[in-house]
Amino acid sequence: MTEDRVLAFLKEYHVGFGNEIASRELERSLHIKGQTLREIVNSLRCNGYPICSNQNGYFYASALMDVQKTINQLSHRIQRMGKAREGLQLWERKYNRK
């Protein structure tokens, strides 16, 4: 299963902050597409595996701080998406009045 391969690869070669692997490099190494990788990472996280990420790529957490930073990053992205949704809803309401 591909999830198992991603998990094993990160746990073996990319543990802790500073040992990230860029998404494209991970995709090439495991012969998977970007969308598939993002879905796998999301699934692993949903199942409680500490798969972290930052601007340099993905890695398996080696410390609580790794997970906390990833949680903060995800929270910030959720807030930005919410603002984008609100902007589109504003446009939608204006459009529906016409």
N, C-alpha and C positions, 0 to 999 in steps of 0.2 A: 504494500500500500504506500502511496506517495507521502501521506502524512507521516508515516513511520520513518521514511527516508529523510524528510526534512528535519524532523526532530532529532534523529540519530546524527545527522550531519552537523547540525548546530551544536549539539551536546559534545560531539567529538572534537570539532575544530574551531568553534566560535563561541567561547564561553567568556562572559564578562565584558564590561565596558572597555573599549579599546581593541577588542577582537571582533569587530563587526565584519560582516561580509555584505558587499553591495548587492542589491536586489538582482541586477543583471548578471552578476557573477554567480550568484546562487542559482538563478534560472538556468544558466549555461551548464553549471556543474551537475545539476540534477535533471537536465533536459525537460524543463517545464516552462510554461508561458507565465508572464507576469500576473495576469488575472488569476491563474490557477494558484500561484504562489501566495497571493494576497488572501485567497479563499482558505488555503491551508493554514496560513498563519492565524487567521481569524478563528478557524475551527480549533486549532491547538490552544489558543488563548481562552476560548470559550470553555474548553475542557480542563482549564486550570494549569496549563503548562506555561512557565514564565518566559515566553518568547518576547524579547524586547527589541526595540528599534530606535534609531535616531537618524540624523541626517546622513550618516555614513553607512547605514544598512541594518541588518538583523543580527541578533546574537541571543544566546541562551543566558539568562541571568545568573550571576554568581553572587549577588548581594541584594538585599532588600532595596537598597537605593536604586539599583538598575530598574526594578519593577516600578518603584515610585515615580521615577522620571518618565517612564513609558506611560504610566497612568496619567500623569500631568499633561504629557504631549497629546494623548488621546482626548482628554477632557477639553483641551484648547481647540482641537480640531472639531469636536462636537459643537462647541460654542460658535465657532465660525460657520459651520454648516447650518446651525439654527438661524443665524443672522441672514445667511443667504436664502434660506427657506422663507423667512419673514419678508425679505425684499421681493421675492417672487410672488408671495401671497398678496402683498400690497399692489403689485402690478396687476395681478389677477382680479382683485376687487375693483380697481380702476377700469379695467377692460370690460368687466361684466356690467358696469353701470352704463356703458355706451350703447 
